[in-house]
Amino acid sequence: MNKVWLVTGASSGFGRAIVEAALAAGDVVVGAARRTEGLDDLVAARPDQMEALRLDVTDTGAAEAAVRDVVARHGRIDVLVNNAGRTHVGAFEETTEQELRDLFDLHVFGPAALTRAVLPSMRERRSGAIVQMSSMGGQMSFAGFSAYSGTKFALEGLSEGLADEVAEYGIKVLVVEPGAFRTALFDTSRVGVSADSGAYSKVSATRGAVDSDDGAQPGDPAKAAALILAALDAEETPLRLPLGEDAVDAVLGHLDQVRGDIAAWEKRTRATGFDA
C-alpha cells in the first residue's frame, strides 16, 4: 500500500527532493510550507498524489489542526518529515536571546508539536515513521555554529529518547545528518546572521566559508532523498544517517575525539565514587 507523507519545508532543498522521491515511488504527499507557491508545479503535474499545505511550523498551535486535516482527508500519515529549517551563523556571545529562541522554535518546538500530533494515530495503527532532518552539526559543532548546532543537538536528544519509546509500536525514527548539500541553506538572503563584533576570527572565517560555498556544495539532494527512502524501507532502519563524505568524516572524527577525551581521564573519572 502506498504511503501518505507529510513533509515540512517542502518547497525547496531537501524537502522538495524528498517530496519528488516519494511521488516517484507512487506515494501521496502533503507538502507543507509557509509559501506554497513553490509547490504549484508538482500539484499541477500530480493532482492525485500531491497537495500543498500552508503551514508555519513555528506556530505550534497549528500543528494538531494540520495533522487532523491530513488524517481526515487521507486516513493516516505514514511518514512525517520534519524538514523545515534554516542555518544561522554567529558567535555564541553575539547571538541574541531572540535569535536563539527563534531557532529553537523552528528546529525543536515546531517538530516536537508535529511529532506529538501524529503519534496517537501511529501508535493506534502500530506503524509509521518520523524523519528528523538534523545535520552533521547535530553531533559536532565549531565556531560560528553554536546556536544552530544547539538546536540540532536538542532535536537529536529528543529523537533518541523518542525512538526508544515508540519502537514497541512499530514506529521508526530516522535522524538524518547531512553535510554540505546543494540546497538554499547557505543562500545569503536566507542565512540568519548575528551582528559581527569582529572579536572572533574563527567565526569570521566561518562567515566567509558560508558565503563562498553557496552553490558549490558537493552533496546532491536527489541522491540524499533516495537514500532516506531506502533507509525507511530497510528492515533495520538506522537511528542516525549521516549524508555525504564530509558528514561521515566529521561525525566519525568527532566520535574519536570524544573517545580520546574519555580515555585520557577515564581512570580519574571512574574513581569519583564513595570509598568502599
C-alpha positions in Angstrom: 0.0 0.0 0.0 1.3 3.4 -0.9 2.4 5.7 1.9 1.0 9.1 2.9 3.7 11.6 3.7 3.6 15.0 5.5 6.8 16.9 4.7 7.5 20.4 6.1 9.8 22.8 4.3 8.6 21.1 1.2 9.1 23.8 -1.4 12.9 23.7 -1.7 16.1 21.9 -0.8 15.8 18.5 1.0 12.1 18.9 1.4 11.5 19.3 -2.3 13.8 16.4 -3.1 12.1 14.1 -0.6 8.7 15.1 -2.0 9.8 14.3 -5.5 11.2 10.9 -4.5 8.1 9.9 -2.6 5.9 10.9 -5.6 8.1 8.9 -7.9 7.5 5.9 -5.6 3.8 6.3 -6.1 3.1 7.7 -2.7 0.7 10.5 -1.7 2.5 13.7 -0.4 1.2 16.7 1.6 3.9 19.3 1.2 3.8 21.9 3.9 5.5 25.3 3.5 5.0 28.9 4.6 4.8 29.8 0.9 3.2 27.0 -1.1 3.7 28.7 -4.5 6.9 26.7 -4.9 4.9 23.5 -5.0 2.4 24.6 -7.6 4.2 22.7 -10.4 4.1 19.4 -8.5 0.4 19.9 -7.6 -0.4 20.6 -11.2 1.6 17.6 -12.5 0.3 15.1 -10.0 -3.0 16.3 -8.6 -4.0 12.8 -7.5 -0.8 12.4 -5.4 0.3 15.9 -4.4 -1.2 18.5 -2.1 0.2 21.7 -0.7 -0.5 22.9 2.8 0.3 26.4 4.1 2.0 25.9 7.5 4.4 27.8 9.6 5.9 25.2 11.8 6.8 27.8 14.5 3.1 28.2 15.0 2.9 25.2 17.3 -0.8 25.8 17.9 -1.5 24.9 14.3 0.2 21.5 14.4 -2.8 19.5 15.6 -5.2 21.1 13.2 -2.9 20.5 10.3 -2.4 16.8 11.2 -6.1 16.3 11.9 -6.9 17.8 8.5 -4.5 15.5 6.6 -5.7 12.4 8.5 -9.3 13.3 7.8 -8.7 13.5 4.1 -6.2 10.6 3.7 -7.0 8.4 6.6 -3.5 8.4 8.0 0.0 9.8 8.0 2.6 7.1 7.4 5.7 9.3 7.3 6.3 12.7 9.0 9.3 14.6 7.7 10.4 17.5 10.0 12.5 19.3 7.4 11.7 23.0 7.7 14.7 24.9 8.9 17.5 27.4 8.2 21.0 28.0 9.2 22.4 30.6 11.4 25.9 32.0 11.7 27.3 33.9 14.7 29.5 33.7 17.7 27.8 32.4 20.9 28.5 35.8 22.6 27.0 37.7 19.7 23.8 35.6 19.3 20.9 37.3 20.9 18.3 35.6 23.1 15.6 36.3 20.5 17.7 34.8 17.7 18.3 31.7 19.8 14.6 31.4 20.7 13.6 31.7 17.1 16.0 28.9 16.1 14.6 26.6 18.8 11.1 27.4 17.7 11.9 26.3 14.2 14.2 23.3 14.8 12.9 22.0 18.1 9.4 23.1 19.3 7.9 23.1 15.8 9.0 19.5 15.1 8.1 18.5 18.6 4.5 19.7 18.2 4.0 18.0 14.8 5.5 14.7 16.2 3.2 14.8 19.2 0.3 15.3 16.9 1.0 12.3 14.6 1.9 9.9 17.3 -1.5 8.8 18.6 -2.7 7.6 15.2 0.6 5.9 14.5 0.5 4.1 17.9 -3.0 3.0 17.2 -2.0 1.6 13.8 1.3 0.3 15.2 3.2 1.7 12.3 4.7 4.9 10.9 7.9 6.8 10.6 9.2 10.1 11.8 12.2 11.6 9.9 14.0 14.4 11.7 16.2 16.4 9.4 19.2 17.3 11.6 22.7 18.0 10.4 26.2 16.8 11.0 26.0 19.8 13.3 23.7 17.7 15.4 26.7 15.7 16.6 29.5 18.2 16.5 30.0 21.9 16.2 32.5 24.6 15.5 33.0 28.3 15.6 30.0 30.2 14.3 27.5 27.4 14.5 27.0 27.2 18.3 23.3 28.3 18.2 22.4 26.3 15.1 24.1 23.1 16.5 22.5 23.7 19.9 19.1 23.3 18.3 20.1 20.2 16.3 21.7 18.6 19.4 18.4 19.2 21.2 16.4 17.7 18.3 18.7 14.6 18.3 18.4 14.1 22.0 14.6 14.2 21.8 14.6 11.9 18.9 16.9 9.3 20.5 14.6 9.0 23.5 11.5 9.1 21.3 12.9 6.2 19.2 13.2 4.0 22.3 9.7 4.9 23.4 7.9 4.2 20.1 9.8 1.1 19.0 7.3 -1.2 20.7 4.6 0.3 18.5 6.4 -0.4 15.2 7.2 3.3 14.7 10.6 4.2 13.2 12.6 7.3 14.0 15.3 8.3 11.5 17.6 11.2 12.3 19.3 12.5 9.1 22.6 14.3 9.4 23.6 15.9 6.1 26.9 17.6 5.4 27.1 20.3 2.7 24.4 19.7 0.1 23.5 22.0 -2.8 20.4 23.5 -1.3 19.4 27.1 -0.4 20.6 26.6 3.2 23.6 28.9 2.6 21.7 31.4 0.4 22.8 34.8 1.7 19.2 36.0 1.6 18.1 33.2 3.9 21.0 32.7 6.3 20.5 34.0 9.8 23.5 36.1 10.8 24.2 37.6 14.2 25.8 41.0 14.5 29.6 40.7 13.9 31.8 42.4 16.5 34.9 41.2 14.8 36.1 39.8 18.1 36.2 36.2 16.9 38.5 35.4 14.0 37.2 31.8 13.6 33.7 33.0 13.3 34.7 35.5 10.6 36.3 32.6 8.7 33.0 30.6 9.0 31.0 33.5 7.7 33.4 33.7 4.7 33.1 30.0 4.1 29.3 30.1 4.1 29.3 33.0 1.6 31.8 31.3 -0.7 30.4 27.8 -0.6 26.8 28.6 -1.6 26.0 26.8 -4.8 29.2 24.8 -4.7 28.3 22.2 -2.1 29.2 18.7 -3.1 26.1 16.9 -2.0 23.2 16.0 -4.3 19.8 16.4 -2.6 18.2 13.9 -5.0 20.6 11.2 -4.1 20.1 12.0 -0.4 16.4 11.7 -0.7 16.7 8.3 -2.4 18.9 7.1 0.4 16.4 8.4 3.0 13.6 6.4 1.3 15.8 3.3 1.2 16.7 3.6 4.9 13.0 3.9 5.8 12.2 0.8 3.8 15.1 -1.2 5.3 14.2 -3.9 7.8 16.7 -2.4 10.2 16.3 1.4 9.8 19.3 3.2 11.4 18.6 5.8 14.1 21.2 8.2 12.6 22.1 8.6 8.9 25.0 10.9 8.1 24.9 12.0 4.5 27.9 12.9 2.4 31.6 12.2 2.8 32.1 15.4 4.8 29.4 14.4 7.3 30.7 10.9 7.7 34.2 12.1 8.2 33.2 14.8 10.6 31.0 12.6 12.7 33.5 9.8 12.9 36.3 12.2 13.7 34.2 13.8 16.5 33.4 10.4 18.0 37.2 9.6 18.0 37.8 12.9 19.8 35.1 12.1 22.4 36.6 8.7 23.0 40.0 10.2 23.3 38.8 12.7 25.9 37.2 10.0 27.9 40.2 7.6 27.7 42.6 10.3 28.9 40.6 10.9 32.1 39.0 7.5 32.5 40.9 6.3 35.5 40.3 9.5 37.5 36.6 9.8 36.4 35.9 6.2 37.4 37.4 7.0 40.9 34.9 9.7 41.8 32.6 7.3 43.7 32.4 7.0 47.5 35.2 4.9 49.0 34.1 1.4 49.9 
